[in-house]
Amino acid sequence: MKRYACCWVLAICLMTVFTAPCYSQGMYKTEETTMPVPTGERAMWDTLVMRPAGLVACLLGLGVSIVALPFAMFTKSEEPMFKALVAEPFSYTFGRPVGDIDPPSPDISQVNPLPAR
């Protein structure tokens, strides 16, 4: 009797473990965006030309930002300088899918021409 009870408990636990994930898929659905599938030419151009150019832009931006850092500290504009010279080339090079050559359009509402002092 004890053996049958253990077998039933084990069977119910195994069924619960293996069937519960099947019902949880709808819970974590996110909004799906339809991205255009890149053509072979765009993917090849991106991989062979744009990614290495982006890597060079990252390195140049890092070098220029190191040189410009003392001047930016006087005007308290380190964050916009870092964003323009380091973060944007880095996100263009490493943060987009292969074949998506067009840079993301900037959000105009977040552009602040005069930094708060």
N, C-alpha and C positions, 0 to 999 in steps of 0.2 A: 504494500500500500504506500509505504514511504517512497519507494522507488518510482511508482507511477506519479505521485505528486511532484517529485523532483523533475521528472521528465516533462510534465505539463508546464511547470513553472519555467523550465529552461526553454521549452518550445515557444511559450508566450513571450518571453524576453527576447528571443531571437527574432520572432516575427515583428515585434515592436521596433527593434533596432534596425531591421532592414526595410521596413515599410514606412517608418516615420519620415525619412528624408524625401520620399516620393511626394508627400503631401506638403512639404515646406517650400517647394520651389516657387510658388506663387507669392509667397510672403516677401521675398527679397527682390522682386522684379523692379527694375529701374526703368526710367524713360529711355526707350531705344531711339537712337538717332540713326537715320539712314545716311551713311556716308557713301559717296560715289566710289566705286571700285577703280583704283588707278590702272591706267593702261601700262603695258610693258615699257613703252618708251618713257613715260613719266617716272616710273619706278627706277628705270635704269639711269635716267638723267639725274634723278634725286640721289641715287646711291653713288654714282661715279663723280658727279660734279658738285651738287648742292651740299651734300653732307660734308665733304672735305672743305668746301668753302666756308661752311658754317663753323667747322672746327678751327679754321684759321681765324675767322672773325671772333671766336671765343678767346683765342690766345691773344690776338691783338687788342681786343677790348679789355682783357685782364691787364695787359701791359700798360695800356693808356690810362686805365683807371688807377693803377699804382702811381703813375707819374702825376695824374691830375688830383690825387687824393688830398695833398696839402692845400691846393687852391680851393677844392670843394669844401674843405673843413672851415675855411674862412667865411664862406658864404652859407654854411650849414646846408649844403645840397648834396650830401654824400649819398642819400637814398635814391634820388632821381638819377644821379650819375651812375651808381651801381646798377640800377634797373636798365638804363639805356645801354651801357657798355658791356655788362656781363650777363645779366639775367635774360634779356631778350634774345641775344644770340644763342645762349645756352638752351633756352626753351625752343627756339626755332630748330636747333640742331638735334636735340635729344628728346623733345617733347611732342613730336608730331608723327603721325604714321608715315610709312614709306610711300612715296608717290604723291603726297599732298604738298605740292611745291609752294602754293600760295600762302603767304604769312597770314596769321589771324588778324582781322580788322580790330584796331584798338577801340576800346570803349570810351567814347567821347565824354560821357558823364563823369568819369573818374579822373579826367585830366584837370590838373590844377595848375594854371599858368604861374600863379604867385604863391610860393610856399609860405606857410604860416610861420611867423617869427616870434 
